Amino acid sequence: MVYLTRRETFNAAHRMYREEWSLEKNIATFGKCANPNWHGHNYSLFVTVKGKISYETGYLIDLKLLKMIIKDHVIEKLDHKNLNLDVSFLAGKMATTELLCVEIFNELKTPIESNEGVFLHSVRLHETENNYAEYFGE
Ligand SMILES: Nc1nc2c(c(=O)[nH]1)N=C([C@H](O)[C@H](O)COP(=O)(O)OP(=O)(O)OP(=O)(O)O)CN2
């Protein structure tokens, strides 16, 4: 079993707030992240797949193919977007690092695993230099 990781980056805007709460309650809960003005992050995304190396190619999966899957299913939907408003797979969800990480995993699992012998191991998402979430599908 070998693990192979592809990094991608995107930037996106968001705000932490719940519509049904007052502004005061949102600010008490989420602090500056609830500011009515949107703010943005430069996200780094690490997608790790696992499986056996092909004897013939020496590949687990062609990294160019992995890059295209991540771009088509995730990056195109998130880059330069508002995570609260523009992204169908995040509709109705809080735009936190950990929820985004879980939803990205769910978006990628089927297209990655449609390649024989290739399994999605984890998704790691860095929102800032100091904060990241990681999800293993469990
Ligand atoms: N459980 C979570 N808590 C918080 C999240 C999150 O996604 N999940 N997000 C935020 C903010 O959006 C952001 O991540 C924090 O911004 P900021 O404080 O500016 O960034 P740093 O932590 O890197 O800065 P420090 O200087 O180290 O404080 C908040 N909470």
The ligand as an SDF file (V2000), in Angstrom:
LIG
                    3D

 30 31  0  0  0  0  0  0  0  0999 V2000
  -13.6480   25.2500   14.5330 N   0  0  0  0  0  0  0  0  0  0  0  0
  -13.3700   26.3400   13.7670 C   0  0  0  0  0  0  0  0  0  0  0  0
  -13.0730   27.4990   14.3620 N   0  0  0  0  0  0  0  0  0  0  0  0
  -12.7870   28.5950   13.5990 C   0  0  0  0  0  0  0  0  0  0  0  0
  -12.7610   28.5140   12.2040 C   0  0  0  0  0  0  0  0  0  0  0  0
  -13.0880   27.2620   11.5880 C   0  0  0  0  0  0  0  0  0  0  0  0
  -13.1240   27.1150   10.3590 O   0  0  0  0  0  0  0  0  0  0  0  0
  -13.3700   26.2070   12.4050 N   0  0  0  0  0  0  0  0  0  0  0  0
  -12.4200   29.5810   11.4450 N   0  0  0  0  0  0  0  0  0  0  0  0
  -12.0760   30.7340   11.9850 C   0  0  0  0  0  0  0  0  0  0  0  0
  -11.6130   31.8460   11.0960 C   0  0  0  0  0  0  0  0  0  0  0  0
  -12.3110   31.8250    9.8600 O   0  0  0  0  0  0  0  0  0  0  0  0
  -10.1130   31.7460   10.8160 C   0  0  0  0  0  0  0  0  0  0  0  0
   -9.6790   30.4120   10.5880 O   0  0  0  0  0  0  0  0  0  0  0  0
   -9.2860   32.2950   11.9080 C   0  0  0  0  0  0  0  0  0  0  0  0
   -8.7660   33.4750   11.4270 O   0  0  0  0  0  0  0  0  0  0  0  0
   -7.5440   34.1620   12.1440 P   0  0  0  0  0  0  0  0  0  0  0  0
   -7.7830   34.1760   13.6230 O   0  0  0  0  0  0  0  0  0  0  0  0
   -7.3220   35.4240   11.4580 O   0  0  0  0  0  0  0  0  0  0  0  0
   -6.3570   33.1760   11.7450 O   0  0  0  0  0  0  0  0  0  0  0  0
   -5.2150   32.5180   12.6080 P   0  0  0  0  0  0  0  0  0  0  0  0
   -5.7950   31.5770   13.6100 O   0  0  0  0  0  0  0  0  0  0  0  0
   -4.2560   31.8940   11.6590 O   0  0  0  0  0  0  0  0  0  0  0  0
   -4.5260   33.7500   13.2840 O   0  0  0  0  0  0  0  0  0  0  0  0
   -3.8230   33.8550   14.7080 P   0  0  0  0  0  0  0  0  0  0  0  0
   -3.0560   35.0980   14.6170 O   0  0  0  0  0  0  0  0  0  0  0  0
   -2.9920   32.6380   14.8910 O   0  0  0  0  0  0  0  0  0  0  0  0
   -4.9250   33.9140   15.7210 O   0  0  0  0  0  0  0  0  0  0  0  0
  -12.1280   30.9420   13.4380 C   0  0  0  0  0  0  0  0  0  0  0  0
  -12.5040   29.7720   14.1840 N   0  0  0  0  0  0  0  0  0  0  0  0
  1  2  1  0
  2  3  2  0
  2  8  1  0
  3  4  1  0
  4  5  2  0
  4 30  1  0
  5  6  1  0
  5  9  1  0
  6  7  2  0
  6  8  1  0
  9 10  2  0
 10 11  1  0
 10 29  1  0
 11 12  1  0
 11 13  1  0
 13 14  1  0
 13 15  1  0
 15 16  1  0
 16 17  1  0
 17 18  2  0
 17 19  1  0
 17 20  1  0
 20 21  1  0
 21 22  2  0
 21 23  1  0
 21 24  1  0
 24 25  1  0
 25 26  2  0
 25 27  1  0
 25 28  1  0
 29 30  1  0
M  END
$$$$
